[in-house]
Amino acid sequence: MYELVLVAVVLCILFKILNVNNSPEKSIFYCSNQNFLDEFLKRAPELTQPYVPTRFWGFSGHIQTIVQSVISRLHCPLVNGHRISMKLTDGATVTYDLYHAINQQKEMLDITLAICPGIGNNSESVYIRRVVYHAQLNGYRVCVLNHIGTLASVPVTSPRIFMYGNTADYAAMIKDVVRRYPGTKLVCVGFSMGGNIVGKYLGEPRIKPVNVVAGVAVCAGYDMIGGMRMLMEWNGFRRMYMYAMTENMKAIIRRCWKELFTVEVKNKLGISERQVFNSGTLVELDDVYTRRLAGFKSVTEFYIANSSYHHFKNIKVPTVFINARDDPIIPPPLLEVIRDAALKYENIVFVEQKFGGHLGFYEGGFLRSNPLTWQDRMVVHIADALVEGGGKEKEGLELESENVSNATVHTSGVFDDTGTESDEKEGEFLNRNSGGPNLRIEKFNIGMTSDYTSLDSSDPGSPTNLTPANTPVLRRKVLGCGGVEE
């Protein structure tokens, strides 16, 4: 009798939790412009190949997500970079890490990957290090935004940290990189919350440098209202992920509470530390704190303004969005908005993979996966394809599609006062074209234009603040929507 129960439990684990009866599958592509998609897949043939998860546990989205946060440290490369600081006009100190190419190829153009990490993450997060190292080996310069408040070694100098859709800090990094390397081409890359920020940045009615030529977003959520609603459900253990993210957000806030909860802030916004630290969910935390700091009357209004899908119609550069259907944090119903956008707007390609979890995508092996994930490889592979085809017109291309004939393809036949450009011309442009929802942080910070003054006085080729090769990961573990450790 006990033997039968044991066998039943083992079978349940194997087939219901580990999903070992599944097999690798090819990605599904959605795009409204068939010619553009054919040309893109011709330049990125690896995308059309099946993704092969680690055999024993890789077909479980939950385990892929957990492995990304816990076991991924075993595959953490050592990267050398320089930390650059910028001072925004609201007093905030924004930092980003700059990494130069390791294997510079003579025929390769000057290309920079501008990475925006997930919630609570930064350049020291393991999944970011892997992508950085792989990109360096392939001849890319890489810059990585450090979300305000996530690095214990960087002081918080204004009463705010990062927000879900605040593109100001990312735009400041982009502007500074272009100042240092005027001839570089920029590919914007975002993970999880960073993917939402990148999608929003590319579609916002702000003047962006002509250096920005493409975008890639991985495991992004696009609709804050729908996302928070689903995270409040117990189905798929999503409520547990919500709890973990809430506690980690509170840990970040608790670490710099003196700078965040000044007397002026508490009196002006009517908030207190007790309210924030007693919050049980991100929705409660945003209602009692974040939306007030951003100047919104309700949390619903705040989430609408932070959602990137409002801006998809204005994306002018080729942008690829990638999601997994077994992602426990961004479940399939949340992917309808990006699927519809890809079938409606010609500059968007949506890649839907059945497996991978949230920022997992571990591949190869039976029990021990390959050091490099499918996600790491595809980000660089897609960047290669987008930059290589960036100079050609997408319309009217005549080409053969033998290489992509087996791919599954579907075709259809803001922050006004947080922009990084401080000149009057851009300010007028933003005011005239603010068609989407906008954050109104100026209700609290009148000077919140997020123009910046670089604190780094070195020449463009040799920033001064060195990031050690083996930068220590913070002791406090941050499990979050975009990755899971600080």
N, C-alpha and C positions, 0 to 999 in steps of 0.2 A: 504494500500500500504506500509506504513512504517513498519507495523507489519510483512509483508512478507519479507521485506529487512532485518529486525532485525533477523528473524528466519533463513534466508539464511546465514547471517554472523555468527550466533551462530553455525549452522550446519557445516559451513566451518571451523570454529575454532576447533570444536570437532573432525571432521573426517579428515581434511587435515593437521592440525597443531598438535593436541593432539593425533591423530590416535587412538581414543578410540575404534574403531571397531576391533582392533587387539587383539590377545590372546597370552598368554605365550607359548613359544616354547623351545624345548630342544636344546642344543648346538650341533653343527656338529663337528666331530673330523676328523682330517687328520693326518695320520702317515704311514710310509712305512713299519713298523714292526708290524704286527698284534699281535704277541705274546706279545710284549712289551706293546702295547696299551691295550690289554685285561687285563694284569696284573696291569697296571697303573689304569685303570678304576675300577678294582676290589678293589683296595686300596683307591680309591677316588670316592665312589658311589654317593656323592652329586653332582658331576659334570654331571652325567647322568640325573639328575632331571631337569624339566623345570625351567627356570628363570622367576620369577613372578614380573614384574615391578609394581611400585605404580600405582594403577588403573587409576586415573584421568589424570596424566601427564607423567607417566613413560614410555609410548610407544613413546615418542618424543625424538629423539636423541639430539636436540637442547636444550630442557628444561632440560634433564638430565645433559648436559654439563654446562648449566648456573647455575643450582641448585648446582652443585659441587663447583662452585666458589663463590656463594653468600649465599645461605641458609645453606650450610654445616656447617657454624660456630655454628649453633644451636646444632649440634651433635658432638661438639669438646670435646674429653676426655682430662683430665689432665694427663700428663705423666711426670715421674721423670727420668732424665737421667744425664749423665756426658758429658761435652764437652771436647774433646781431640783435641789438635792442633799439626800439623806437619809442618815442614819446608822443602819444596822441594828444590832441588839444583838450580832451576832457581829463587829462592827467594820467590816463592809463599807460602802463608800460607793456608794450607788446614785443615779444621776442620770437625769432625764428632761427632755425639752424640751417646753415648752408653747407652743402657737400659738393665737392668737385668730382668730375669724372675720374675713374681709376684707369679705365682702358679706353682712352680717347682714340677714336678711329679717324684717320686723316680725311676720309671722304664724308664724314658725318657733319651735319650742320650744328650750330650752337643752339642746343635745345635744353630747356629747363623744365623739369617736372615741379609744379607748385602744389604741394600736398597739404590737404586740410584733414587732420585726424578726426576720429569719432569723439563722442561725448566723454569728457574727462581725460582725454588722451593727449599725447604730445610726441615729440621726436624720440622720446625714450621708450615708447611702447614697442613691444617686440614685433608686431605685424608691420609697423611703420619701418623699423630697422631693416627688416627683410626686403621690403620693396625698395628702400633707399639703396641698399647694397647691390641688389640685382640691377637697378637702374644705373648705378655707378659703373658696374662692370660692362654695361652696354653703351657706355659713352655719354651718359646724361649727367648734367648738373642737376642737383635736387635741392629744393628748399622746403622746409617743413614748419608750418605754423605751430607754435606752442600756445594752446588755449590758456587764456589768462586764469591764473589760480591753480593750474594743474602741476606746476613745478615749484617744489618747496624752495628751491634755490633762487627763484626769481620773485622779488617782492611785489605785492599788489599795491599799487600807488594811487588807486582811485576806488570809489565805492561800488565797483562792479566786477563781475567775472564774465566768462563767455556766456552766450545765449544760443539757443537752437538755430536761429536763422540770422544772426547778426553778421553781416558780410563785411563790416567795417574793418575788422582786424585783418581779415584775409586780403581785402583790397589794399590795405596799407603795405602788407608784405609784397604783393604784386608790384605796387608802385616803386618800392624800394629796390626790388630786384631789377626792374627795368632801368632805374637810375644807374645801377651799378653795371649792368650789361645791356646797353641800348640795342645791340644787335641780336639778342637772343630771341628765340621763339618759345613761347610759354604754353605748356599743356597743363590745364588745371585738373587736379586729381583729388577726389574726396572719398572718404570712407564713412559709411553710416551717417551720423549727424553731419560730418564733413561733406558727404555727398549732397545732402540737402543744401548746405551752404554754397557749394560749388554750383549746383543747378540754379540756385537763386541768384548768385553773383553773375552768372553768364546771361541770365534773362532780365536782370534789373535794368531800368532805364537810366543807367549811369554811363558816363563816358569811360570806356575801358581802353587800355593800351592796345594798339594794333598788333603788338607782340603776341597777344593771346590768340592762338590759332585753333585750339581744340579743348575738349573736356572729357573726363572719365569719372563716373560716379559708381561706387560699389556698395551694395547693401544699404542704399539710402532709403529713408522714409520720406514721403513726399507730401503727406497730408497729416498735419499735427493733430487735428481733431480726431480723425479716424484712428490714428496710431495710438493716441492716449486712451481712446475708448476701448480698443482691443487689448491693450496692456492691462486694463482693469479687470479683464475676464480671467477666469481660472482655466479655461480651455487651453490645452497645450502648455500648461504651467506658466502662462504669460504673467500672471500676477506675481509669481516668484521673481521673474526678471524685473518687474516693476519695483518690487521691494529692494532688490539689490541695487538698482540704479538710483533709487531715492536715497538710500543710505550712503551711497558713494558721493552723491551730490551734496548731501549734508556734511559729509566728511570734508569735502573741499571748502565749503562755506565756513565750517567750524575752524579750519586751519587759519583762515585769514579774517576772522569775525571782527577783529578790532578795526580793520580798514573798511569793512563793508557796513558795519553798523555804527556809524558815527552818530553823534547827537543830531546833527542836521538831517541825516537820512531818516532816522527814526521819527523825528518830529514832522518832517515834510511828508513822508509817505505813510505814517501811522503804522509802522511795523515794529516788531520786537524780535529779539533772538529766540525767545521762548516759542513764539508762533512758528517760526521756521523750523526749529529743531524738534518740534512736536508733530510735524507733518508726517503723515503715514504713506503718502504717495506723491509722485511728481506733480500730479494735478493740484493737490493741496498746497505743495510747496510753491508752485507757480502762482496760485491764487493769492496766497498771503504775502508773497515776496516778489517773484520775478516780474510778473505783469505790472505790478505797481512801479517797480524800478524803470520799466520800459514805457510807462505812461499810458497804460490801457485801463479801461473801466471794467473789463471782464476778461476772464481767462480764455473764453472762446474767441474774442476779438484778438487777443494776443497770439493764439495758436494760428489763426487765419493769416496774420501778418508774418508769421515765421515759416509758413509752408511754401515750398518751392514751386509747387505745381501751377500756381497762378502766373508764373513767369516763363513757362515753357514756350509759349508762343513767340516770345521775343528773343529766343536763343538764336544767334546768328552764326555760330561756328559749329562744326561737326562735334556732336557730343554723344558718347556711348554710356548707357546706364545698364548695370548688371545687378541682377537679384537672383536669389535661390528660392524655389517654392517651398523648401523645408526650413526656411529661416523662422525660428521660433519667436523672434522679436518683430520682424516685418512679415507677417503672414500673407498668403495669397490675395485676400480681398484688398489689401493695400496696394497691390501691384496693378490694379485695374486702371488707375489714373495715369501711370507712366505708359502702360500698354496703349491706352487710347491716344495719348499725346504722340507716341511714336508713329501711330497710324494716321496722324493728322498733320504733324509739323515735320517738314522735310529734313531738318538738320539733326533729328534725333534718331538714334538706333537703340532699341531695347533688346538686351540679351537675357533670356530667361533660361536658367539652368535648374534642373529638377533637384539637384543635391548641392550641398556646400555649407548649409547652416548660415550663421551670421558671422561674416568675416573669417570663415574657416577655410573651406575649399582645399583641405589636405588631400593629397593624392599619392598613389603608388604604395607598394608594399602590402603586407598582410596585417601586421600589427603595428610596425613602426613605419611611419610615413616618410616620404621624401623630405629633405630639408627645405626645399623650395615648393611653395604651394601653387596650385593652378591660378589663384588670385594674383600672386606675385608675378608669375609669368605673363598672364594676360594683360595686366596693366601696362607693362613695358611693350608687349607685342602690339597692343592696340594703339599706344602712343606712336610707335613706329609707323603703323599703317595710316593713322590720321595725319601725321606730319608729312609723310611721303606723298600722300594724295592731296595735301592741302592746297597746292597751287593750281589744281585742275578744276574746271567747271564740273559741277555735279550733273547738270542738265545735258542731255544730248550725247552722253557717252555711248559709244558703240564698242562693245567688248564681248568676248566669249566667256561663258560662265561654267565651263566644265568643272573647275575646281570647287564650285559651290553648289553643284547640282543636287547633291545629297543632303544639303542643309535644309532644315525646316524653316521656311520663311513666310512671314505674314506681311502683306503690304495692303494699302488702301486703294489700290488701282492707281517791402523794400525800405529800404531804410533811407529816406530822403536826407536826414540830417546826420547820417553816419557814413557818408561817402568819403573816399580818400582824396578826392580832388577838391581843393579849396578855392580855386579861382572862381570868379563871378560867372564866367561862361558856363561852367558845369553846373553851378548852383541854379542858374536859370533853366538849364536843360532838364535837371531833375524836377524842378517845380512844374515845368510845362508837361512833362511826360510821365508823371507819377500815376500810371493807370492801375497799378496793383496796390494791395494793402501795404502800409508803411509803418515802421516803428516810430514812435514819437518820444524818443528818449530825451529830446530837448525839453520836455515838460519838467524833467528833473535836472539834467545837465544842459544848461543853456549853450555852453560852448562845445557841444558834442558834434563836431564836424568830422572828427577822426582824421584830420590832416595830421601830419606827423613831422617830427624833427628827429633825424637819426642820431642816436647817442654814440654810434660807432664812427669814429673820425678817420678810419683807415681808408686807403685807396680801394677802388672796386675789386681789385684782384686779390687783396690779402686782408680780409677782415681780421680783427685782433683777438676777440674773445674765443679761445679755443675750447671746443667740447672734447673732453677726454675720449680716447678710443673706446674705453670700456666704461661708458657713462653709467653710473649706478642707477638701477631702477628704484623708484621710491618704495619705501617700506610699506606704505599704506596701499593696499591693493584696491583698484577702482574697477569694479565690474560694471560695465555700462553698455549702452546701446551701440557704441561704436568701438568696441574693442574691449578691452576689459582690464587693462591695467594702466596705471600711470607710468 
